[in-house]
Amino acid sequence: MNFPLTPNSSTEGAGHAVLAAERLGRILPGEIAVTLVRDIDLEVQRGEFLAIMGPSGSGKSSLLYLLGLLDTPTSGRVLLDGQDTSGYGEDQLADTRLRRLGFVFQFHFLLAEFTVAENVCLPMRRLGVFDEEATWRRAEQLLDQFGLRDHARKHPHQLSGGQRQRVAIARALANDPPIILADEPTGNLDSHASANVQQILHDLTRRMGKTVVAVTHDLTFASAADRRIGIVDGRIDPNWR
């Protein structure tokens, strides 16, 4: 399924490393310390679709959360457009996530008490840039782009799994972030819905200039990416195929 996504200015500057990790590491302290990510160097180019693969427990989701500033590295640093984020306080981290990063997870995490449109409005309301009329207009535009306009007043439980995940993607795009981070976005979907989500994420890079970094076990999904890397034992495996 193709959706009429609207290009934006983020297509400018293609080929630039919009997201990077330098000697990134994450250790869970305890009686027996657990190393989740170790000594990772990675650059993601603007407009690139990168798939991160690897066995369960290899550290790929941990890496994604570090790249998305949802977790704090034990060593190394994450750079956004060349800017070191390691000195950011909680408020600056939260603001950066709202403005520059969109998140899609295996489970949609839509709020059951809100309608579909209200769920898409939430990030915009939190950021506070748009007035209420503009917030609703953008939410309706995003839902229309993903074939969900007729479901705007419904609640999440009234939608199929694939529809809910498309709402989650619309919510991730609400503040027009240049980077979308997806953790197993097709993990709970059937093959048809998975193909739709794969096409949407592919179109985000090709037609909107977004950068997409996705963790996946799905070889078909990963085949649509521009580049694939494998994580094994918390490291990038140079021999991954």
C-alpha angles and dihedrals in degrees: 000000000000121000125203097244116184118232118234139189093276089088087077117097097028113180094040120123100246093173129029142169122206119198088328118189138170125191124180106219122223144109085305110027116222120211111214100170128012133194098329122176114187139157124195116196125223109267094016126136106214123185119202113203138174143120122301111283094020094122101255096126090044088055091050092052090050091050089049093051090241091121134032120240121234089215138006126025146260120230127201112198087342094307117127110234097188093098096050118123123220094269093050091046091052092047092048092051091050095048106033110022132059121193132209120179136191089256112048097228092207113163108250096209093058129070122247091260092047090053090055090048095055099084091047092051091050093050090047098207098118126059116235095265093051091045092056092043092054092045091052091047092053093047090049090052090056096044094254105111092111090055097051095108095043125097122243094256089062092061133078121250092258092049091050091052090051088053088051090053091049089051090050089055095046096103092037096243117187093224129055119193116195126188111200091324093178097038095108098036135096120243095267095050090043091055090051093052091046090053092048093052091045090052091050089066099035100042105021102033094235122153112234125195113182133181111212146159090197112105092193091053092046092050089069092059124100090228137012128203129183126221118206123174091349095306135098107258108221090200096055115132 
